Amino acid sequence: MARKRRGKTKFEKMMITLTVTTAFCVFVSLFFFKAQLSSANIEVEKLKKNVSSQQKVNESLTMKVNELVSLENMQLVAAEEGLEYNNNNVIVIQK
């Protein structure tokens, strides 16, 4: 005796279609978000590189400022302007 194949109902067809569509959307969104994450990581690395180079520039400028503020440099500039350092004229104020 041969069995008759029963056809799929509308509900079963709709569920299969919904499952396939959902799986497709999940895979597409997964690839999209991974691409976005990769792009963001590239941008972060570029910013880190810029920050690093700016920190080096800042350190260099800080060293130059410290050299210009040194007592020896101030005495040299004062001597060029015709001024002299007299320790007796220095007044220390204490609270």
N, C-alpha and C positions, 0 to 999 in steps of 0.2 A: 504494500500500500504506500503510495507516494504522499508525502506531506506537502501541503500547500504552503507556499511562502506568503507570509502575511506582510503587507506593505507597511511602510512607516507612517505613523499618524502625523498630523500637522504639528502637534506638540513636540514630538521627537525631532522632526525636521527643524523646527524653530530652535530647539535646545542645541542641536548639533551646529547650526549656523551661528548661534550666539557664542558657543564655546570656541569655534574656530576664529570668529571675529575678535573675541576677547584675547585669545592667545596671540593673534597677529598684532593687536594694539599693544600688548605687553612687551613683545619683542621690539617693536618699533620705538616705543617710548624708552626702553632700556638702552638701545643704541643712541638715541637722541640725548639722553641724560649723561651717558658716558662721554659723548663728544663735548657736551657743555662743560663737564667736569675737567676734561683734558684741556680745553681752551682756558678755563679759569686757572688751572695749574700753571700753564705757560705764562699767563699774565702775572701771576704771583712771582714766578721766578724772575721775570723781567724787572719787577718792582724791587725785589730783593737785591738784584745786581745794581740798580740805580741807587738804592739806599746805601749799599756798601761803598760805592764809589764816592757818594756824597760824604760819608763818614770819613773817608780818607782825606778828602779836601778840607773838611772841618778840622781834622787833627792837624793838618799842615798849617792852616791859618792860625790855629791856637798856638802852635809853636812859634810862628812869626810874631804874634802879639806878645807872647812872653819874652821874646828876644828884645822887642822894642820897648817894653816896660821895664827892663832890667835897670838896676842902678848904674851900671857901667855905661849904658847907652844914654841915660839921662845926663850923666856927668859929661859925656862926650858932646852932647847937643848943647849943654849949658856952656861948656868951654868954647864951642864954636860961636856962640852968641855973646861971648864976653862976660859971662857970669861965672861965679865960682861957688863952690860948696863950702860953707862955713858952719861947722858944727855948733859954734857958740850961738848962732842965731836960731837954732832949732828949739822950739818950745813944745814940751810934752804936756798935754792936758789930761788929767786923770779925774774921774768922778769919785 
